Structure formats: C-alpha cells, structure tokens
Amino acid sequence: MSTSRFDSTKQYYATSSLVIGYALCSSLLAVINKFAITWFNYPGLLTALQYLTSALGVYLLGKLGFLHHDAFTWETAKKFLPAAVVFYLAIFTNTNLLRHANVDTFIVFRSLTPLLVAIADTVFRNQPRPSRLTFFSLLVILAGAVGYVANDSAFTLTAYSWALAYLVTITTEMVYIKHMVSSLELNTWGFVLYNNLLSLMIAPVFWFLTGEHTEVFTAVNANGGNVFEPVAFFAVALSCVFGFLISFFGFAARQAISATAFTVTGVVNKFLTVVINVLIWDKHATPVGLVCLLVTICGGVGYQQSVTVAKKPTNGPSQVSNSDKVDDELVELIPGKLATNV
C-alpha cells in the first residue's frame, strides 16, 4: 500500500471516528440530561457543575499539552460577557424545560428555532428572505410542532412556560453570538474556555435569585451532609463527562467534515435521540405525539438541505443561500459547546 493511500485510509478512519463520536454524544446527551435532572433536581447547580467540568477540562488538557487555548484576560472577558450571559440563560431555560417536560417536547421546541432565527435574521440582520423550499420546510416544522402540542397529554403551564422562555433565549443566542464570535479573535478552545468559565461565574447569581441554594442546603441537612445519592452522583457525573465530550467531538467533527455533512449528522442525531428515549424509559410522548415529532424533524431535514446548498456566483466566492448562514446544529445547547450560530 502506498504512503498516500495509507494516509488517506488513516484520515478516513480518523474522520469517521470523530463523526461517530459526535453522533453518539449528541444523541445521548438530551436523554442523559433528562436522567440527571430527574435524579438531581437542582438545574442551577447541575449546569454549574457542567461548566466547571468543561472549563477545568480545557485548562488541564491545555497544561498537559493536548490542546491549545487562548489565555484568559479580563479585557477579552468583558467583551465576551454579554454573550456568556445569553448562553447561560439559554442553558438555564433548557435545563428547566427538561426538568418539567420530556425529551420529545425539548426536541420539538428546539426544532422551532430555525423559523424564529430566519425571521430575526431578516428583520434585524438585513439578510435575504428565506427561499420557497426553506419557507415550506419551516412551515412543516411549525405544523409538526402545533400537532405535537395539541396532542401532548403531559401538557402543563409550567413546562410550556419554560419551553417558550427557552425558545426566546436560544433564538437570541443564535443571532447575537454569531455576531460576537465574528468580532473576537479566539480559537475554538479559547471560546470554550471563556464561555464556560464566565458562565460558571454567573451561575451563583441565578442560584441565589431562584432560591435553589436553600433547597440544596435543606436537602444536604436532611441527608446528613450527603450531597449526592449514588444514582444521582452517577447521573450528574455522566452529564458532565458527556458535556465535555460533545464539546471535543463537535468542534473536531466540524473541522473534519463539510458543513453540509455536519448538519446531516445533526438531523440523524435527533432521530437517534427519539429512538433511544422511547426504548429506555416511559418519559416520552404518545404515539400521535411521536408522529408529529417526526414530522417536525422531517421539516428540519428539508430546512437543512435548503440552507446548506452552496450557490456559486459568477464573481466572488461561493455563498450559502438566503438567511441560512444559520446552522441549526452549531450548538446543541450543552455547557461544553459554544454557540457560534447558535
């Protein structure tokens, strides 16, 4: 075997490993987070532990020479702080949504974000209006979401209040952080470090504002000083580990494959998440709700196909069509991963 063929084969398996690693982590994470919040019902503390794991992981791996990240400076931190606040709010509402609703509800509302981002891009960022195929795909997503909500037997005002709050914050994050990332010269791991470290600093504010600290102290006193039960400890540790892993695999896969291939992987992840969620426990939608959920995801397939088709103009570099520089899968809303789309 020639050297070039050997290198090509080696690169193929390396790329495949990254894609498979990302797909597995992404598919499992929503279910793992639901598992964690079910056994450890303190969303503020849970996300803080995830931020700590990711920030500490980047720092230690940097010290050991496994990766390179930009040095932390307060000047850059002040510029990045607004983005970190928006990111924290998106994670905070996401975790509370999983606290009060099932994984299927999360996926439905997550799938609605392209519609709102397309509108926000057109209104606030002067981007072209969506193409006909994109607009039709967004309507399919909306129809599936409406059908899901109408058939959600587990509908509660609290759960859907958090869902709407999550929808607003994630849409804001998608539009705002895209601007923030383009204005700061940081490498990938630098963004991860700043995002998680600043979010960790913000966490105590919400921890006290929501009164969650009193719940934690009460639980600790009631358990004789034990913070975690064995199952809760395992669930939290698993969510922290997968939060960091998806950060690595997500960024590495993005660098190794095209944007189109990455978005297709993101769509497959949603299907896998639904299958895993249905197979492992009963915290999922009704059969009719699952059909509506699949309609929503199919709308997402059409949307992502329409926005990742490159147009080659007569003069100048190739461009992505319409407002659709928004990549719905750039961030899965887990603490280890920076929103560059959001």
QUIRA-V186665 format. One record per backbone hydrogen bond with DSSP energy under -1.0 kcal/mol. CO is the residue of the C=O (numbers start at 1). NH is the residue of the N-H. Records with the same first field share a line. If there is no record, write none. Layout:
# QUIRA-V186665
CO=NH + NH
This chain:
# QUIRA-V186665
2=6
3=7
4=8
5=9
6=10
7=11
8=12
9=13
10=14
11=15
12=16
13=17
14=18
15=19
16=20
17=21
18=22
19=23
20=24
21=25
22=26
23=27
24=28
25=29
28=32
29=33
30=34
31=35
32=36
33=37
34=38
35=39
36=40
40=42
42=46
43=47
44=48
45=49
46=50
47=51
48=52
49=53
50=54
51=55
52=56
53=57
54=58
55=59
56=60
57=61
58=62
59=63
60=64
61=66
73=77
74=78
75=79
76=80
77=81
80=84
81=85
82=86
83=87
84=88
85=89
86=90
87=91
88=92
89=93
90=94
91=95
92=96
93=97
94=98
95=99
96=100
97=101
102=106
103=107
104=108
105=109
106=110
107=111
110=113
112=116
113=117
114=118
115=119
116=120
117=121
118=122
119=123
120=124
121=127
131=135
132=136
133=137
134=138
135=139
136=140
137=141
138=142
139=143
140=144
141=145
142=146
143=147
144=148
145=149
146=150
147=151
149=152
151=153
152=155
156=160
157=161
158=162
159=163
160=164
161=165
162=166
163=167
164=168
165=169
166=170
167=171
168=172
169=173
170=174
171=175
172=176
173=177
176=180
177=181
178=182
184=186
187=191
188=192
189=193
190=194
191=195
192=196
193=197
194=198
195=199
196=200
197=201
198=202
199=203
202=205 + 206
203=207
204=208
205=209
206=210
207=213
211=215
212=216
213=217
214=218
215=219
216=220
217=221
218=222
219=223
220=225
221=224
229=233
230=234
231=235
232=236
233=237
234=238
235=239
236=240
237=241
238=242
239=243
240=244
241=245
242=246
244=248
245=249
246=250
247=251
248=252
249=253
250=254
251=255
252=256
253=257
258=262
259=263
260=264
261=265
262=266
263=267
264=268
265=269
266=270
267=271
268=272
269=273
270=274
271=275
272=276
273=277
274=278
275=279
276=280
277=281
282=284
286=290
287=291
288=292
289=293
290=294
291=295
292=296
293=297
294=298
295=299
296=300
297=301
298=302
299=303
300=304
301=305
302=306
303=307
311=319
319=311
321=324
327=330
334=337
